[in-house]
Amino acid sequence: MSNYHVTLEAAWLVRDVKTADDAIGVAISESGKRLNPKLDFVEVDVGTTPCPACGENFGSVFLAANTAIVGLVLEMKVFDAESDEHAARIAKSVIGRALRDVPLNVIDVEDFE
């Protein structure tokens, strides 16, 4: 049995916002409310997307018609998992129960001691 650090990506929909910064604030706040207090060990941050023209990374936010989709990165540690796939399934299950109807995708699974 090993311990793993699992990173997931979530697509968070935010309505009635005017700016990308507002959308980021609302997405982090709403996700934090749904994760806390039971899952306060899950770290939430805004993901990054590389610019296709210059390659520089910027915040994962797309805003159109006062509606935004924000790419969030969720990180948690999973202890005593059988494999990296098992750790990913555990993380998706735990976080998915709190964030119902939010698409989740595994980005990275790293073994740690």
C-alpha positions as CSV (number, residue, x, y, z in Angstrom):
1,M,0.0,0.0,0.0
2,S,1.3,3.4,-1.0
3,N,0.4,7.0,-0.5
4,Y,-0.4,9.3,-3.4
5,H,-0.9,13.0,-4.2
6,V,-3.8,13.2,-6.7
7,T,-4.6,16.2,-8.8
8,L,-8.0,16.6,-10.5
9,E,-9.4,19.2,-12.8
10,A,-12.9,20.5,-12.5
11,A,-15.1,22.5,-14.8
12,W,-17.0,25.0,-12.8
13,L,-19.9,27.0,-14.3
14,V,-20.5,30.6,-13.0
15,R,-23.5,32.6,-14.1
16,D,-24.1,36.4,-14.0
17,V,-20.5,37.6,-13.8
18,K,-18.9,40.5,-15.7
19,T,-15.2,39.8,-15.4
20,A,-12.9,36.8,-15.4
21,D,-11.6,37.8,-11.9
22,D,-15.2,37.8,-10.6
23,A,-15.8,34.3,-12.1
24,I,-12.6,33.0,-10.4
25,G,-13.6,34.4,-7.1
26,V,-17.1,32.9,-7.3
27,A,-15.9,29.5,-8.5
28,I,-13.4,29.2,-5.7
29,S,-15.9,30.4,-3.1
30,E,-18.7,28.1,-4.2
31,S,-16.4,25.1,-4.5
32,G,-14.9,25.8,-1.1
33,K,-18.4,26.0,0.5
34,R,-19.3,22.6,-0.9
35,L,-16.0,21.0,0.2
36,N,-15.8,22.4,3.7
37,P,-15.9,21.5,6.5
38,K,-15.8,17.7,5.7
39,L,-13.2,17.9,3.0
40,D,-11.1,20.8,4.2
41,F,-8.0,18.8,3.2
42,V,-8.7,19.3,-0.5
43,E,-6.8,22.2,-2.0
44,V,-8.6,24.4,-4.6
45,D,-6.9,26.6,-7.1
46,V,-7.5,28.0,-10.6
47,G,-6.0,25.9,-13.4
48,T,-3.8,27.3,-16.2
49,T,-4.1,27.0,-19.9
50,P,-1.3,27.7,-22.3
51,C,-1.8,30.4,-25.0
52,P,-1.8,28.8,-28.4
53,A,0.1,31.8,-29.9
54,C,2.8,32.5,-27.4
55,G,2.8,29.5,-25.1
56,E,2.5,31.6,-21.9
57,N,0.1,30.2,-19.2
58,F,-3.0,32.1,-18.1
59,G,-5.9,31.4,-15.9
60,S,-8.4,28.8,-17.2
61,V,-11.5,31.0,-17.5
62,F,-13.7,31.4,-20.5
63,L,-16.3,34.2,-20.3
64,A,-19.2,34.7,-22.7
65,A,-22.7,36.3,-22.3
66,N,-22.0,36.9,-18.5
67,T,-21.5,33.2,-18.0
68,A,-18.1,31.7,-17.3
69,I,-16.5,28.3,-17.2
70,V,-13.6,28.2,-14.8
71,G,-11.0,25.4,-14.7
72,L,-10.3,24.5,-11.1
73,V,-7.4,22.3,-9.9
74,L,-8.3,20.1,-6.9
75,E,-5.5,18.4,-5.0
76,M,-5.7,15.8,-2.2
77,K,-3.5,13.1,-0.6
78,V,-4.7,9.5,-0.7
79,F,-3.2,7.1,1.9
80,D,-2.9,3.3,1.6
81,A,-4.0,2.9,-2.0
82,E,-3.2,-0.2,-3.9
83,S,-2.1,1.6,-7.1
84,D,-2.1,5.0,-8.8
85,E,-5.4,4.1,-10.5
86,H,-6.9,3.1,-7.2
87,A,-5.8,6.4,-5.7
88,A,-7.4,8.3,-8.6
89,R,-10.7,6.5,-8.2
90,I,-10.7,7.2,-4.5
91,A,-10.1,10.9,-5.0
92,K,-12.7,11.2,-7.7
93,S,-15.2,9.4,-5.5
94,V,-14.5,11.5,-2.4
95,I,-14.5,14.8,-4.2
96,G,-17.3,13.8,-6.6
97,R,-19.7,13.2,-3.7
98,A,-19.2,16.8,-2.5
99,L,-19.2,18.4,-6.0
100,R,-22.2,16.6,-7.6
101,D,-22.8,17.4,-11.3
102,V,-19.3,18.9,-11.7
103,P,-17.1,17.2,-14.4
104,L,-13.9,15.9,-12.9
105,N,-10.8,14.7,-14.7
106,V,-7.6,13.2,-13.3
107,I,-4.5,15.3,-14.2
108,D,-1.8,13.7,-12.2
109,V,-1.1,11.0,-9.6
110,E,2.2,11.0,-7.8
111,D,3.6,8.6,-5.3
112,F,4.9,10.1,-2.0
113,E,6.4,8.7,1.2
